[in-house]
Amino acid sequence: MNNVIDQILDTEYDGTVTLYDGNGKAVEYEQIAVIPYDKRVYAILVQKEIFDKGELDEAGEVFELDGERGEIKPIEDVNIISNVFEIYDRLFEEMQD
């Protein structure tokens, strides 16, 4: 697969997702969830290095997926992050029942 957004949205894809930081360095991520919220789509990702260590508390990062532009961008808005994680927690709890 050549498009990160396609990888994230593909329910069959279970590999890592490679994003690039501000310095152009490749960073591998594990996907935790895709969450639709407020007419947009967000992904919760955890850096593979942190994921492999099992240090998942507070490790998830929220990214907005913009399929029309083919972009994925990190979210810094605390309200959006909080709401996305709240939806994720609710969905996770429902799956446990």
C-alpha atoms as one frame of an Amber mdcrd trajectory, in Angstrom:
protein
   0.000   0.000   0.000   1.304   3.375  -0.861  -1.076   5.720   0.928  -0.986
   6.021   4.717  -4.666   6.977   4.873  -5.594   3.891   2.850  -3.562   1.763
   5.260  -5.286   3.251   8.293  -8.778   2.863   6.825  -8.181  -0.688   5.548
  -9.751  -3.019   8.119  -7.537  -5.871   6.854  -4.233  -3.997   7.213  -2.385
  -4.895  10.401   1.072  -3.506   9.726   2.679  -0.383  11.062   2.070   3.077
   9.656   5.048   5.259   8.792   4.777   9.010   9.316   7.521  11.624   9.144
   8.298  14.126  11.871   9.190  17.797  11.341  12.788  16.827  10.611  11.856
  14.260   7.959  12.654  11.323  10.243  10.468   8.243   9.722   8.431   7.268
  12.791   6.603   3.929  12.928   3.148   3.837  14.531   0.710   1.140  15.570
  -2.922   1.922  14.909  -5.271   1.789  17.884  -8.542   3.071  16.413 -10.267
   5.120  13.741 -12.875   7.447  15.230 -15.406   9.523  13.297 -16.151  12.738
  15.188 -17.761  16.036  14.231 -17.958  15.167  10.499 -14.245  14.321  10.396
 -12.219  11.146  10.786  -9.448  10.750  13.337  -6.947   8.010  14.026  -5.437
   7.144  17.384  -1.866   6.005  16.827   0.931   4.991  19.209   4.609   5.120
  18.302   5.721   1.516  17.709   8.644   1.875  20.097   6.263   2.820  22.938
   3.675   0.240  21.847   6.276  -2.562  21.906   7.270  -1.617  25.462   3.613
  -1.797  26.539   3.685   1.764  27.854   0.285   2.651  26.417  -1.068   4.923
  29.150  -1.153   8.479  27.807   0.807   7.328  24.724  -1.898   7.629  22.073
  -1.707  10.490  19.626  -4.662  11.778  17.618  -4.357  12.520  13.917  -6.945
  13.897  11.515  -7.343  12.027   8.237  -8.118  14.201   5.239  -8.809  11.800
   2.384  -9.608  14.529  -0.110  -6.182  16.110   0.312  -4.411  12.849   1.101
  -3.068  14.323   4.335  -2.764  13.157   7.893  -2.023  15.784  10.506  -1.441
  15.661  14.253  -4.113  17.268  16.397  -3.110  19.625  19.188  -6.584  20.889
  20.140  -7.137  19.468  23.638 -10.923  19.465  23.218 -10.785  17.370  20.055
  -8.262  14.993  21.602 -10.390  14.605  24.707 -13.568  13.968  22.731 -11.897
  11.436  20.418 -10.532   9.503  23.399 -13.909   9.681  25.136 -15.570   8.101
  22.089 -12.820   5.472  21.921 -13.235   4.620  25.618 -16.992   4.290  25.193
 -16.616   2.027  22.143 -13.978  -0.063  23.928 -16.290  -0.545  26.920 -19.168
  -1.566  24.646 -16.956  -4.189  22.993 -16.110  -5.640  26.414 -19.758  -6.241
  27.311
